[in-house]
């Protein structure tokens, strides 16, 4: 029986009966379960579901949901969180810079992002390490264009592309892994430096590719 302890062969009927009863009780309330080369168990401190490989190493498959008086047992909570917001229409960016206003949502996994047309931020639904990336497309070149990703109005990632060709639809981007607390707001600041410029969907391809901000949870600490 999976998840039950190994015992010595019984020496008599009474011992066999005791061993059988003990194994049945363990099967009804197992501490772990074997599936091929994996053993499934729960962390006794956090309640997280853990898969351990016989060759070494363990991964957290699911974290114990937060307790709630009105919790719905049929509601399946997301264990993955990801969102990509976009800017397709032209937005005027002053020489001193402006926060990007998003006008679309390309992908959204998990609740609590607070996205939608006209939003300038996305809200981290849980605490953890996130991969943040943003690409901005500039209608007119010959400019040092900067993309900055901010968390709670503090810059955490930045990228700059100086264009001297004068061609249209140059792009600047910023990307990296950052710890973000639940409830923190993530935004993008566009800075053309020397003169005002428009950002929007790049016309270098058909269909045009919009500016974007992508936020994806990599790992969440226990209790996040």
N, C-alpha and C positions, 0 to 999 in steps of 0.2 A: 504494500500500500504506500503510495507516494506520501512523503512527509512524515512517516512514522519511524520510530526507532527500531534498530535491529535487535533481536533478542535471541538467546540460545534456544536450541530445540527443546521442547518440553520433555520431562522425564516421566510424566504420568498425566492422566486425564484432567486432574484438578489444576495442574500447572498449565496445561493447554488451554483450559477454560479461562484462567486468569489472564494469560497472555493475549488470547483472542479478544477478551473484553477491553483490555488496555489498548490494543491496536485499533479497535473500533472507535474508542473515545478519541484517540489521537487523529484518526481519519476525519472525524466530525469537526475537530478544532485543530487543524494542522498549523504548525509554525512556518512550514515551507512546502513547496511543491516542486518536483523535478520535471523538466521538459527537455528531453534530449541532453545537450551539454550545458543547459541552464538550470539554475535553481532560483525559484521565485520566493521572496520573503518580504517581510515588512520591517522597517526600522522601528525598534521598540521605543525610541525617544520621539520620533517625528510622525510615525505612521506612514511614511513614504513607501511606495512599492518599489522593490529593488530586484534586479536580475543579476545574478552572479554566475560567471562562466567557470566551468571546472578547470580551464586552462589559466585562470587568473583574471582578475578585473571585474568590476561591478559598475552598473549604470542605474540611475534612477529612472524608472519608467513613468511614474506618476506621483504627484505630491498630494498629500491628504488635503481635501477641500477645507476652507475655513468653516467652522461651525456656524449655523444660522437657525434661528427659530422658525423661519419660513422657508427653509431649504426645500427645494423640489427634488425628490429622489430620482425622478425621471429626467432631470436636466443634466446633460453631460457638459462639464466645464472644459474649456480649452486648455491643453497643456502646451500649446504652441501659440505664440503671438507674433503677428506680422502685419504690417500695413505699408502701402505705397500710395502717397497722394501726389497729384499732378497739377501742373499749370500749363494749359493749352493756349488760352487767349493771351494776347500781348498785355504785359504789365509794364508801365513806365517806372523806371528806377532812377532816382535822382543821383547826382554826382556824389552826394554824401551817403548814398545807400538807402535801401528800404527792406522791410521784412516781406518775404514772398507770401502772397495770398493764393491759396490753393483753390482750384475750381473743379477738381474731380478726384475720385478715389478709384485707383486701378485694382488693388487687392486689399482685403481686410479679413484677418483671421483672429478670432477672439473679440470680446467686448471691452468697452471702456476707453477706446481710442479718442472719442470726441471729434471725429472727422466730419467733413461735409463741405460743400461749396461755400466759399467765403471764410473758411477757417485759416488762421495763420499758425496754428500749433496742432500737434498731436500729443495726447496725454499717455504716458507710460502706464499700462494697467496694473503691472506688478513690478516689484523691485528685481533687478538683475543686471547682467551684462548684456548689452544690446549692440548689434552691428548697425551703425548709422551711415547712410550714404546719400549724397545729394548731387544732382547734375543740373546745371543751369545753362540754357542756350541763349546767346545774345544775338539780337537781330543785326546789329552793326558792329563790325570789328574795329581794329585800330584802337584798342583799349586794354588796360590791365584789369581784367574782370576777376572778381573774387567771390567764392562761395564759402560762407561760414555757417556751421551748424551750432546752434545754441541750446543749452539745457537750462531752463529757468533764467533766461536772459544772460547767461554766461557762455562765452564761446568755448567749445570743447574740441572742435575740429575745424580746420580751415585749409583752403586750397586756392591758388592764384594762377591765372594763365595770362601772360602778357602777349597780346597779339599786335604785330606790326605790319601785317599784310594788308589790312583794311578790308578784308573780305567779310562776308556776312556769315552769321550763325557759327561763331566760335563758341566753345563750351568750357566751363570751369567746373571743377568738382571737388568734393571733400568726402572722406570716408575713414572709418576706423571703429574700434570697439571701445565702448564706454559704459561704465556702471551708471545706471539711472534708477532713481528711487521711484516707487509707485506714486502716481499723482504729479510727477514732474512734467513740465511742458517743453516739447521739443519744437524748435522753429529753425528757419533758414533766413539768413540775411544776405542780400545781394549788394555788391559794391562795385561800381564801374570805375571808381577813383577819379578820373579826370573830367568826365562829361557824362551827362545823363544818357541812358540807353534803355531799350526795351528788352525784356526777356519774354520767352514764349516757346511754343512748339517749333523745333528745328525744321526748316523747310528743305534740308539737305536730303531728306528721304520722303517717300510717298508710300504709306501715309506719314505725316509729320510726327516726330517724336517729341512728346511734351517734356518740360522740366519736371523734376521729380524729387521726392524725399522718401526714402525707404527706411523702415525701422523694423528690425527683427530680433526677437529675444533669443540669445544664445544659451544662457543658463540662468536659472533663478535659485538663489540660496534658500535653504529651508526656512519656511515661515515668511517667504517674500510675498 
